Amino acid sequence: MPQPPLKPPQDHNPPAITTLEQLAATLTPGRRLLGLDLGQKTIGLALSDTEYQIASPLETLRRRKFTEDIGLLKQHIFEHQVAALILGLPINMDGSEGPRAQSTRAFARNLTQHIDLPILFWDERLSTQAAERAMLQADMSRKRRGEIIDQMAATYILQGALDRLNHLRRQA
């Protein structure tokens, strides 16, 4: 099966950062969404099913150089037939955007130069705390929690977007 181009052609504008409504209008079953929880040292990844209902933890990538991070993301995009990326946006509790949100937006802008897929920002407030609470309730060891916290946070981010996406689809 041919794979979609990951680098946009020179005469093609990279996809704009999209809205959930725009994304809902373009998704077709059979592909997946990839959720990302972007940290300074790691990137947590989560993957949707092909019907866009359920988010599952995938992997935690140890961050290196941007080009190496992009290479690993491209591998997952090809392997899992990803249609779009859901990128957690770390908004402050008062709704403002601080340095981490600006860094995430810059990462997304750079990403659009290498990957020709729509990117949706999703408010990630409290996603890490929710993931931590769920793992504590599951009586998971501190070591194990540390190993998977980022992919669990990515799962919460992606599931939130999927739930809203499905709500929009039911209304349409």
MILO-912745 format. One record per residue: residue number from 0; residue in three letters; x, y, z of N, C-alpha, C in turn. Coordinates in steps of 0.02 Angstrom, whole numbers, padded with zeros to 5 digits. Example, Ala and Ser with C-alpha at 12.3 -4.5 7.8 and 13.67 -1.06 7.14 Angstrom:
// residues 2
num residuo nxx nyy nzz caxx cayy cazz cxx cyy czz
0 ala 00660 -00284 00390 00615 -00225 00390 00660 -00165 00390 .
1 ser 00642 -00112 00354 00684 -00053 00357 00645 00002 00394 .
This chain:
// residues 172
num residuo nxx nyy nzz caxx cayy cazz cxx cyy czz
0 met 00042 -00058 00000 00000 00000 00000 00045 00062 00000 .
1 pro 00033 00111 -00046 00074 00170 -00047 00065 00210 00017 .
2 gln 00118 00242 00039 00115 00281 00100 00108 00355 00082 .
3 pro 00072 00394 00123 00064 00465 00108 00130 00501 00115 .
4 pro 00138 00555 00076 00201 00593 00081 00206 00625 00150 .
5 leu 00265 00623 00178 00274 00654 00244 00302 00724 00238 .
6 lys 00338 00738 00185 00364 00805 00175 00323 00837 00120 .
7 pro 00294 00896 00133 00253 00927 00082 00294 00945 00020 .
8 pro 00265 00940 -00040 00300 00963 -00099 00316 01038 -00092 .
9 gln 00364 01062 -00129 00386 01131 -00123 00330 01181 -00138 .
10 asp 00284 01164 -00184 00231 01211 -00201 00168 01201 -00158 .
11 his 00173 01161 -00106 00116 01146 -00063 00126 01181 00004 .
12 asn 00073 01214 00028 00077 01243 00094 00064 01189 00145 .
13 pro 00103 01185 00198 00089 01135 00249 00020 01146 00277 .
14 pro -00011 01093 00303 -00079 01101 00329 -00078 01150 00388 .
15 ala -00131 01189 00390 -00137 01235 00446 -00151 01196 00509 .
16 ile -00137 01227 00564 -00159 01198 00627 -00235 01199 00623 .
17 thr -00266 01142 00635 -00337 01134 00621 -00380 01142 00683 .
18 thr -00444 01147 00672 -00493 01147 00727 -00525 01078 00728 .
19 leu -00558 01063 00782 -00592 00999 00788 -00647 00992 00736 .
20 glu -00682 01046 00722 -00736 01044 00672 -00708 01029 00603 .
21 gln -00651 01060 00585 -00620 01047 00521 -00595 00975 00517 .
22 leu -00566 00951 00571 -00541 00883 00573 -00599 00833 00567 .
23 ala -00653 00845 00601 -00711 00800 00598 -00737 00793 00527 .
24 ala -00734 00847 00489 -00761 00847 00421 -00716 00808 00372 .
25 thr -00653 00797 00391 -00606 00766 00344 -00588 00694 00361 .
26 leu -00605 00671 00421 -00584 00603 00442 -00626 00549 00408 .
27 thr -00593 00497 00387 -00627 00438 00361 -00605 00378 00402 .
28 pro -00650 00330 00413 -00631 00270 00452 -00573 00232 00419 .
29 gly -00537 00196 00459 -00483 00155 00433 -00414 00183 00449 .
30 arg -00410 00247 00468 -00347 00277 00488 -00350 00288 00563 .
31 arg -00299 00318 00591 -00296 00329 00663 -00275 00400 00679 .
32 leu -00285 00419 00741 -00259 00482 00767 -00202 00465 00815 .
33 leu -00151 00507 00814 -00094 00499 00859 -00094 00557 00908 .
34 gly -00100 00541 00973 -00098 00592 01025 -00027 00600 01051 .
35 leu -00007 00663 01064 00060 00677 01088 00056 00719 01151 .
36 asp 00093 00699 01202 00104 00738 01262 00177 00759 01260 .
37 leu 00190 00821 01242 00257 00846 01230 00288 00871 01295 .
38 gly 00342 00840 01315 00379 00863 01374 00449 00885 01353 .
39 gln 00487 00910 01400 00555 00932 01385 00601 00873 01371 .
40 lys 00590 00817 01405 00634 00759 01398 00602 00701 01362 .
41 thr 00536 00699 01358 00500 00643 01328 00441 00667 01287 .
42 ile 00417 00623 01244 00354 00633 01208 00312 00571 01220 .
43 gly 00256 00580 01254 00210 00525 01265 00166 00517 01203 .
44 leu 00155 00455 01182 00115 00441 01123 00056 00397 01141 .
45 ala -00001 00412 01110 -00061 00371 01116 -00092 00365 01047 .
46 leu -00127 00310 01036 -00155 00296 00970 -00229 00281 00975 .
47 ser -00268 00307 00928 -00339 00291 00926 -00350 00226 00888 .
48 asp -00409 00198 00895 -00429 00143 00852 -00450 00172 00785 .
49 thr -00465 00130 00737 -00481 00153 00669 -00552 00182 00663 .
50 glu -00592 00175 00715 -00659 00205 00715 -00661 00269 00756 .
51 tyr -00604 00291 00782 -00598 00353 00820 -00641 00353 00883 .
52 gln -00640 00297 00920 -00679 00291 00981 -00635 00287 01043 .
53 ile -00581 00249 01039 -00542 00233 01099 -00469 00251 01090 .
54 ala -00441 00283 01140 -00370 00299 01141 -00334 00248 01185 .
55 ser -00275 00227 01161 -00234 00179 01199 -00163 00204 01203 .
56 pro -00129 00193 01260 -00059 00213 01265 -00017 00176 01213 .
57 leu 00033 00210 01185 00074 00179 01134 00147 00173 01157 .
58 glu 00178 00229 01172 00250 00228 01187 00270 00295 01217 .
59 thr 00326 00295 01252 00357 00357 01274 00424 00363 01238 .
60 leu 00431 00416 01199 00494 00428 01163 00539 00473 01205 .
61 arg 00602 00453 01211 00651 00495 01244 00672 00548 01193 .
62 arg 00664 00612 01208 00680 00665 01160 00755 00670 01150 .
63 arg 00772 00683 01087 00841 00693 01067 00844 00758 01028 .
64 lys 00871 00757 00969 00869 00815 00925 00803 00815 00889 .
65 phe 00781 00873 00867 00717 00879 00833 00712 00832 00773 .
66 thr 00764 00828 00733 00762 00785 00673 00755 00711 00692 .
67 glu 00786 00690 00747 00778 00621 00770 00707 00609 00796 .
68 asp 00680 00658 00832 00611 00652 00857 00563 00646 00798 .
69 ile 00574 00686 00746 00531 00684 00686 00536 00616 00653 .
70 gly 00596 00589 00648 00605 00523 00618 00566 00469 00654 .
71 leu 00566 00470 00720 00528 00421 00759 00453 00431 00750 .
72 leu 00431 00494 00749 00360 00507 00738 00339 00484 00668 .
73 lys 00380 00495 00618 00364 00472 00550 00356 00396 00548 .
74 gln 00398 00360 00584 00392 00288 00585 00324 00267 00612 .
75 his 00302 00299 00666 00236 00282 00695 00180 00302 00648 .
76 ile 00187 00358 00615 00136 00381 00568 00127 00331 00512 .
77 phe 00182 00307 00484 00179 00257 00430 00150 00191 00456 .
78 glu 00179 00167 00511 00160 00102 00537 00086 00098 00556 .
79 his 00059 00152 00583 -00009 00151 00609 -00059 00187 00565 .
80 gln -00038 00209 00507 -00082 00244 00459 -00119 00301 00493 .
81 val -00082 00349 00517 -00108 00405 00555 -00136 00458 00508 .
82 ala -00196 00483 00524 -00230 00535 00484 -00217 00605 00510 .
83 ala -00205 00612 00576 -00194 00678 00606 -00161 00669 00673 .
84 leu -00132 00724 00697 -00098 00724 00762 -00139 00768 00810 .
85 ile -00146 00744 00871 -00178 00782 00925 -00123 00798 00975 .
86 leu -00107 00861 00979 -00050 00884 01019 -00075 00920 01081 .
87 gly -00058 00894 01140 -00078 00925 01202 -00048 00994 01209 .
88 leu -00090 01044 01224 -00067 01113 01233 -00071 01129 01307 .
89 pro -00013 01141 01338 -00011 01154 01410 -00033 01225 01427 .
90 ile -00097 01233 01436 -00126 01298 01454 -00126 01305 01530 .
91 asn -00112 01365 01554 -00113 01377 01626 -00184 01371 01652 .
92 met -00191 01360 01717 -00257 01352 01747 -00301 01413 01738 .
93 asp -00272 01473 01730 -00312 01533 01720 -00329 01544 01646 .
94 gly -00310 01496 01603 -00326 01501 01532 -00273 01535 01490 .
95 ser -00222 01562 01521 -00169 01596 01484 -00118 01544 01458 .
96 glu -00077 01567 01412 -00025 01524 01385 00043 01550 01407 .
97 gly 00082 01505 01436 00149 01523 01459 00202 01496 01412 .
98 pro 00264 01494 01436 00320 01471 01395 00312 01400 01368 .
99 arg 00283 01355 01407 00275 01286 01384 00226 01282 01325 .
100 ala 00173 01322 01327 00125 01324 01272 00158 01354 01210 .
101 gln 00198 01406 01219 00233 01436 01162 00282 01386 01131 .
102 ser 00316 01348 01173 00362 01297 01149 00325 01243 01110 .
103 thr 00266 01224 01134 00226 01173 01100 00202 01199 01032 .
104 arg 00181 01262 01030 00160 01291 00966 00219 01294 00917 .
105 ala 00278 01311 00941 00337 01313 00898 00354 01243 00872 .
106 phe 00348 01192 00914 00359 01123 00894 00311 01105 00837 .
107 ala 00248 01123 00845 00197 01108 00795 00212 01143 00729 .
108 arg 00233 01207 00733 00251 01243 00671 00308 01208 00635 .
109 asn 00358 01187 00672 00415 01152 00643 00393 01084 00615 .
110 leu 00349 01052 00650 00324 00986 00629 00288 00990 00561 .
111 thr 00251 01044 00549 00215 01051 00486 00261 01058 00427 .
112 gln 00324 01074 00439 00373 01078 00385 00398 01009 00364 .
113 his 00385 00958 00404 00411 00891 00392 00357 00837 00384 .
114 ile 00298 00850 00411 00245 00800 00410 00182 00833 00383 .
115 asp 00156 00805 00329 00098 00834 00295 00033 00804 00323 .
116 leu 00019 00819 00386 -00042 00797 00419 -00070 00855 00459 .
117 pro -00136 00857 00467 -00165 00909 00510 -00144 00898 00583 .
118 ile -00138 00954 00618 -00121 00952 00689 -00174 00990 00727 .
119 leu -00201 00958 00778 -00251 00989 00821 -00221 00998 00890 .
120 phe -00226 01058 00917 -00206 01069 00987 -00264 01050 01031 .
121 trp -00248 01018 01088 -00300 00999 01136 -00277 01020 01205 .
122 asp -00320 01055 01240 -00305 01079 01308 -00287 01020 01352 .
123 glu -00227 01021 01378 -00205 00964 01418 -00205 00977 01493 .
124 arg -00239 01030 01514 -00240 01044 01586 -00263 00983 01625 .
125 leu -00226 00966 01674 -00240 00912 01721 -00235 00842 01691 .
126 ser -00212 00835 01630 -00206 00767 01601 -00155 00725 01638 .
127 thr -00098 00755 01656 -00047 00717 01692 -00072 00698 01761 .
128 gln -00107 00745 01794 -00134 00729 01860 -00187 00674 01856 .
129 ala -00228 00675 01805 -00279 00623 01797 -00247 00556 01785 .
130 ala -00194 00555 01743 -00158 00493 01730 -00125 00467 01793 .
131 glu -00095 00512 01831 -00061 00492 01894 -00112 00464 01943 .
132 arg -00169 00496 01949 -00221 00472 01995 -00246 00402 01975 .
133 ala -00256 00391 01910 -00279 00325 01887 -00226 00271 01902 .
134 met -00163 00289 01893 -00111 00239 01907 -00103 00225 01981 .
135 leu -00114 00276 02022 -00113 00265 02095 -00170 00220 02116 .
136 gln -00229 00231 02087 -00286 00189 02103 -00275 00117 02081 .
137 ala -00235 00108 02029 -00219 00040 02005 -00161 00010 02046 .
138 asp -00138 00047 02097 -00085 00024 02141 -00021 00009 02103 .
139 met -00005 00052 02055 00055 00044 02014 00115 00071 02052 .
140 ser 00171 00038 02045 00232 00060 02080 00255 00128 02054 .
141 arg 00292 00164 02096 00319 00229 02076 00362 00222 02014 .
142 lys 00403 00170 02011 00447 00159 01953 00406 00150 01889 .
143 arg 00355 00108 01892 00313 00095 01833 00275 00158 01813 .
144 arg 00250 00196 01862 00215 00259 01846 00261 00306 01809 .
145 gly 00323 00311 01832 00371 00355 01799 00386 00334 01727 .
146 glu 00383 00268 01715 00397 00243 01647 00341 00258 01598 .
147 ile 00279 00261 01622 00223 00267 01574 00181 00329 01583 .
148 ile 00199 00375 01628 00156 00433 01641 00144 00474 01578 .
149 asp 00194 00483 01536 00186 00526 01477 00139 00495 01426 .
150 gln 00144 00429 01415 00098 00398 01367 00028 00395 01395 .
151 met 00021 00390 01461 -00046 00392 01491 -00076 00462 01485 .
152 ala -00035 00514 01495 -00059 00582 01486 -00080 00593 01413 .
153 ala -00041 00567 01365 -00059 00571 01294 -00125 00536 01281 .
154 thr -00137 00481 01316 -00200 00445 01309 -00259 00487 01333 .
155 tyr -00251 00521 01389 -00304 00565 01414 -00316 00622 01365 .
156 ile -00264 00651 01338 -00271 00705 01289 -00309 00680 01228 .
157 leu -00287 00624 01201 -00319 00597 01141 -00391 00576 01154 .
158 gln -00404 00545 01211 -00472 00524 01226 -00519 00583 01232 .
159 gly -00495 00638 01261 -00536 00698 01265 -00555 00724 01196 .
160 ala -00506 00725 01151 -00520 00747 01082 -00568 00698 01047 .
161 leu -00559 00633 01057 -00603 00584 01026 -00675 00591 01052 .
162 asp -00682 00601 01117 -00749 00609 01146 -00784 00670 01116 .
163 arg -00748 00724 01110 -00778 00785 01081 -00792 00775 01006 .
164 leu -00747 00742 00971 -00756 00727 00900 -00820 00686 00890 .
165 asn -00830 00635 00931 -00889 00593 00925 -00953 00631 00943 .
166 his -00948 00676 00990 -01006 00719 01007 -01025 00762 00947 .
167 leu -00976 00791 00913 -00989 00830 00853 -01020 00788 00798 .
168 arg -00996 00728 00790 -01023 00683 00738 -01095 00664 00752 .
169 arg -01112 00653 00816 -01181 00636 00833 -01228 00695 00820 .
170 gln -01203 00756 00830 -01244 00815 00818 -01256 00827 00744 .
171 ala -01209 00806 00702 -01214 00820 00630 -01267 00779 00595 .
